[in-house]
Amino acid sequence: IGLHTRDNNRLLDTLNQLRDLGNTVVVVEHDEDTMRAADHVIDFGPGPGIRGGELVAQGDWKAIAREKRSVTGQYLAGTEQIEIPKKRRTRDERQLRVLGATHNNLKNVDVEIPLGMLVCVTGVSGSGKSSLVSDILVESLRRDLNAGKGEPGAHASIEGLAHLDKLIAIDQSPIGRTPRSNPSTYIKVFDEIRKLYAQLPDAKRRGYSAGRFSFNVRGGRCEGCEGCGANKLEMDFLAAIWVPCPLCGAKRFNRETLDIRY
């Protein structure tokens, strides 16, 4: 669910109320409290991807815990667990200090964030976590450290920027504008790969430029799937599914482009 424990319990109470009204409530969830609160649990596995796809166990959470093939059950039974680190990293003097934060519901707070450490900002929903981190800290660093556009929320100042060289903000927004985007295109490494292929002898003889090896533009990509490697199949009353492109075999490029080998 990804909520604070208090809000998690409130949501579970709401789901139970929906059930008590005569509804059937089906959720896809990894949260332990949700599994323990459920009347019936259906566990798939035993692994991910090609190692999964099997119905491993079903019943209440105790039935799942008794199934030795179930990874979920091992954690519910306590035979597997996420160990708490026995040793913590020692804090040094480097830190960021957000002073006088008054954005949204923040009440003129001063916050110290130690650098070079894993720092968790927690609290119930609406308590000010995102106001501090996303609206003040990220926006300020984007503007002052990355020389980008940033509109930070209300605060007096931030101290300690001299200890940092850049900001990398990771959130839930898509990494690209199209379904064809992937990590290699996002960090620009695929640009270098396209340039490399354009320098190959066969590519030069055919007059292929780096653009030929992009699945975002016409020319080298497979037009049967427009470079996606799969086609979206809309389903009535169900979520759409993606099926491999039969023309390129999910390779994303047309035959002429695929003839260029490194």
C-alpha positions, -999 to 999 in steps of 0.1 A, spaced: 0 0 0 29 24 8 11 43 35 19 52 71 8 25 95 -20 47 108 -33 54 73 -28 18 64 -51 7 92 -77 32 81 -76 19 46 -80 -17 57 -109 -7 79 -125 9 48 -119 -22 27 -135 -44 54 -165 -21 55 -170 -25 18 -168 -63 23 -194 -61 51 -218 -44 28 -219 -75 6 -191 -66 -19 -162 -88 -30 -130 -68 -27 -100 -80 -46 -66 -62 -41 -32 -68 -55 -8 -61 -26 25 -71 -10 18 -54 23 20 -78 53 -9 -62 72 -31 -65 42 -24 -102 38 -30 -108 75 -63 -89 73 -75 -107 42 -101 -135 45 -84 -153 16 -50 -149 1 -39 -162 -34 -1 -164 -37 16 -166 -71 52 -176 -78 74 -193 -68 97 -167 -85 94 -137 -109 92 -137 -147 97 -171 -163 103 -186 -128 68 -177 -118 33 -180 -132 22 -208 -108 -5 -208 -81 17 -216 -51 -8 -214 -23 -41 -201 -13 -62 -198 19 -58 -175 49 -23 -161 57 -15 -190 80 -20 -214 51 4 -193 30 29 -194 59 28 -232 59 37 -235 22 75 -240 20 75 -231 -18 61 -197 -11 85 -169 -7 57 -148 7 49 -176 32 85 -178 44 83 -141 54 49 -145 70 61 -174 90 93 -156 101 117 -181 86 129 -153 63 132 -117 73 148 -84 64 177 -81 89 181 -48 107 217 -36 101 239 -44 131 262 -14 123 252 20 112 274 44 92 291 70 114 279 105 108 304 132 100 301 170 102 286 174 67 250 182 66 222 202 49 202 225 71 168 237 60 159 267 81 126 284 87 104 261 66 68 274 65 56 259 33 20 246 35 15 233 70 52 234 81 54 255 112 87 273 109 108 242 113 146 237 111 157 204 98 192 189 97 199 163 70 233 144 74 251 138 41 266 106 28 239 86 46 205 69 40 180 94 54 143 85 59 117 112 62 86 98 77 52 107 92 15 103 86 -1 114 54 -3 152 52 22 159 80 46 178 58 71 152 44 66 162 7 64 198 15 99 197 30 116 173 6 98 177 -28 86 213 -26 115 230 -7 146 208 -8 144 194 -44 132 227 -59 159 247 -42 187 223 -52 173 221 -87 176 259 -90 207 267 -70 228 235 -76 217 223 -110 211 258 -124 177 247 -135 142 259 -130 129 256 -95 102 272 -74 109 262 -38 82 265 -11 85 291 17 116 288 38 143 311 51 175 295 38 194 262 31 229 258 44 255 232 33 252 234 -5 289 236 -8 291 199 1 271 189 -30 279 189 -67 245 180 -82 209 169 -74 194 137 -88 157 136 -80 140 103 -86 102 102 -84 73 83 -100 71 104 -131 78 85 -164 114 85 -176 104 93 -211 76 107 -233 69 75 -252 65 38 -245 98 33 -265 118 51 -238 141 30 -216 171 36 -192 196 36 -221 178 63 -240 171 83 -208 208 86 -198 218 91 -234 241 60 -236 220 48 -266 231 79 -285 267 66 -284 255 31 -295 237 46 -325 269 66 -334 290 34 -331 267 15 -355 267 43 -380 305 40 -382 304 3 -391 316 -5 -427 282 -20 -437 264 11 -424 286 35 -443 282 15 -476 245 18 -472 246 54 -462 230 49 -428 233 77 -403 230 74 -365 193 82 -369 188 49 -388 194 31 -355 168 50 -335 134 33 -329 118 67 -324 119 78 -360 109 64 -393 135 48 -415 152 21 -394 126 12 -370 99 -15 -375 68 3 -386 46 -26 -376 51 -16 -340 66 19 -345 97 8 -327 80 -5 -296 87 -42 -302 51 -48 -292 16 -37 -301 -11 -25 -276 -42 -46 -277 -72 -29 -262 -95 -53 -243 -132 -46 -236 -138 -43 -198 -102 -54 -192 -68 -37 -190 -50 -34 -223 -23 -59 -230 9 -57 -251 17 -85 -276 51 -90 -293 52 -76 -328 50 -104 -353 68 -84 -380 101 -77 -362 98 -104 -336 100 -78 -308 134 -66 -322 121 -31 -328 140 -25 -360 133 -35 -396 152 -62 -415 176 -38 -433 186 -22 -400 191 -55 -383 214 -66 -411 241 -43 -396 260 -63 -371 287 -53 -347 
